[in-house]
Amino acid sequence: MMEKSNARAAYGQPAFLICAAVLALAGAGMSVAKKQLGLYLKKEPLPLLKPLDALEEAKLAPYLVTARREIGNEEILVALGTDDYIQWVLEDPCEPANSPVRSVLLFITYYKLPDRVPHVPEECYTGGGYQRLATDAVTFAIDGRGGRRNIGGRYLLFGASSGGLWRTGNRFPVLYLFRVNGAYAGSRDEARIALNRNIFGKYSYFSKIELVFNQGFTAPAQAEAVQACEKLLAVILPVLEQEHWPPVGRDTDSD
């Protein structure tokens, strides 16, 4: 009986009552803020306009699709966090046969209900046993009908472990960028900031575009890889923007 009395006394203390009131008001405040201010703390899924694997090869000209790869390992697919992806090997016939940028692996993923930004190459390749030899922020100068756009991205250089062999002299570059809620982000941190900033949007999504130059016998230099990416991005980004990714305004629509 004494313990119950002490418990009731503790619950009646001003400090406890104040804390309980603050928590109740905070909860009510969040509910009111969501209704009155249009806050969306939990997003709804936003599917692609058209699946990535329905990307029309003819619209990638002059690039040729030489292989369409699929992730057969279920554990890897689960870890990837999405089944909206493509892994295509593209060839640029305008490049010499021995050019290190003639062939590239294009890896695009889409997350229609993101709560995080997983699986950047920094972690994926090192987790696979490769060594990261270089990391740089880069800017892709993309020429298009509306003029030139400067889009941020990342350049990474990996090397095979001492016990392994790799076709490109044990080195290969990986370059990537994000599309987040109708804008571009050059790193995972920038993508997370963009997602967190969208508190008034009913929807939120991101997509990662990754380019891997591991199809040849030699690795391109950084400037050469960036230039090759700029050429390819100038072709594929408009197609993704117009036919696959959700419209810019829809992801922040709070209807």
N, C-alpha and C positions, 0 to 999 in steps of 0.2 A: 504493500500500500504506500509505503514511504517513497519507493521508486516512482510509482505512478504520480504521486503528488509532486515530486521534484520535476518530472517530465512536463506536467501541466503548468507548473510554475515557470519552467524554462520557455515553453511556448508562449507564455504570456508576457515575457520580457519585452521591453520596448525595442531592443536591438533586433530580436527575431521578427517582431511584427513589422518593423521598418523594412527588413530584407524581403519578407514575403510580399509586402506591398509593392516594393520596387520591381520584383520579379513579375508580379501580376500586371503592373503597369507596362513593363517592357514587352510582355507577351501581347497585351492589348494594343500597345503602340505599334508593334510590328504588323499586327492584323490590320489596324487602321491605315498604316502607311502603305500597305500593299493595296488596299482598296482605294484610298484617297489619292495616293501618289502614283499608283500604277506600277509598283515594284513587283518583279517576278523573281523570287528566290529559287524557284524550281522551274526549270525550262521544260518546254514541250519538244518532242522530236521534230526535226525539220529535214525531211528527205530530199534527196537530190531531184532536180527537175528531170534528169535522165541518168540512168546508171552509168558509172564510169566505163564499164566494159562494153557499153553501147557507143562509145566514142568512135566516130566514123574515121577510118584510116585515111580516106581520100582527103579529108580536111587537114591532115598533117603534112601534106606535100610541101617541100620535096622529100620529106622523110618517109622511109619505108619501114613497116612493121615486119621484122624478121622472126620474132618469137613472142608468144603470149604465155607467160608463166603463171602458174597458180601455186598457192601455198597448200601443200598436201598434208602437212603436219598439223593435226588438230590443236595440239598444245600451243604451237606458234601462233595459229590463227586466233585462239582465245586470248593469248597474251597481247596480240596486236590490238584487240579491243574493237575491231570492226571487220565486217565482210564486204564493205564498200571499198574496193581497191582494184588497181591494175598494176601488173608488173610486165611491162613490154620492153623488148629490145628493139631500139630504133637504129636505123642506118641512114646516114647522110650521104647520098650518092655524089654530092658536090665535093666531098672531101677525097683526097687521094686514098688509094687502097691501103697504104701503110700508115695513114694518119691515126694518131692515138685518140682522136675525137670523132672518127668516122662512125663508130658504134657506141651507144650509150644505153644503160638500163634506166628506164623511166618507171618510177615507183610512186604512185599517187594513192593516198588514203583519204577517206572522208569520215567524219564523225558527226552524226546528226543529233546526238544528244551528249555533248561533251561535259564532263565534270572535272577533267584534268587534261593535260597534254602529254601523253605518253610517248615512249619509243622514238627518241631522237637518235640519229646515227651515232652520236658520241657514246651512247650506252649500248646500243644494239651491236655494233661491230666490236667494241672492246669486250662485250660479253661473249661474243663469238670467238674470241681468242686473238683478235687483231690488235696491234698497237697504234695508238693515235700519235702521229708524228708532227702534225701541225693543225692549228685552229685559227681561222681568221674570219672576221666580219667582212663581207664583200657587198658591193652594190652592183646590181644588174641594170644596165641601161637598155631598156626595152623600147624599140621603135615600133610605132603602130600608126593607125590612121589618125589618131588624135594627137600625134606628136610623140615625143620621147618621155617615158616614165622611168624614174629611178626607184628600184625596188630593192630593199635590203635582203640579205641572205647570209648563209654560212658556208664557208669552205673548210673542208676537213681533208687531211691526208692520212691514210692508214697504211700500215705495213704488216705483212704476215709475221706470225711468231717465228722464232728461230728454227722451230722444228717443222714448219710448213712451207709449202711452195705456192706461188701465185703467178698467174700468167703474165702480169704486168711488172715483171722484175721485182716482185714482192711489195710493190707500192701501187696505190690507186686512190684517186680523189673522189670525194662525195660532196655534192653541193645541194643545199635545200633551202626552202622558204615555206611560209605558211600563208594560207588565205583564212582570215578570221572575220566572220560577220561582215563580209563585203569589202574588207580592206586587207592589206598585206602586212605580214610581220616577219622579221628577219631572224628570230630566235624563239626558243621555247618560252623564255621569260617574257618577251614582248607579246607572244600569243596568249599567255596566261593573263597578262595585264589587260589585254583587249577583251578577253572573256569576262573577267571580273568587273570591268567597267560597264558592261552591258546589263545593268540592273533593271532598266526599264523595258528591256526586250522580252517578249514572250518566248522567243526562240533564240538559240545560240548554236553555232556550228564552227568547226574549223576543218581545214584540209591541208595536208602536207604534200608538197611536191619535192621529190628527191631524185637527183640525177647522179648516177654512179658510172664512172668511166673505168670499168674493169673487164671490158670485152676484147681488148687488144693485147699486144705483147709488150707495149711500152706505156708508161703513164704520161699524160700531158702535164706540162707545166701549169702553174696556177693561172697565169694570165690566159693561156690557151684554153683551159677548161672553162673559165668564166666567160670568155668570148663565145665558146660553143654553146654554153647554157643560154646566153643572151639570144642567140639565133633561134634556138629551139623554143624558148619561152615566148618569143615574139610570135611564134606560130600557134602554140598550144594554149596559152593563157586566154586569148580572145575566145577560143572555142569553149573552154571551160566556163568562162564568165557568162557567155551568151546562152549556152545550151545545157549546162550541167549544174553548176553551183546555183543556189537560190538567189533570186534578185536581191540587190543591195538593200532595198527598203523593207523586205518582208521579214528579215531576221530581227528587226527591232519593232515590228508591228505589235501593238498591245491590244488589238481588238479582242 
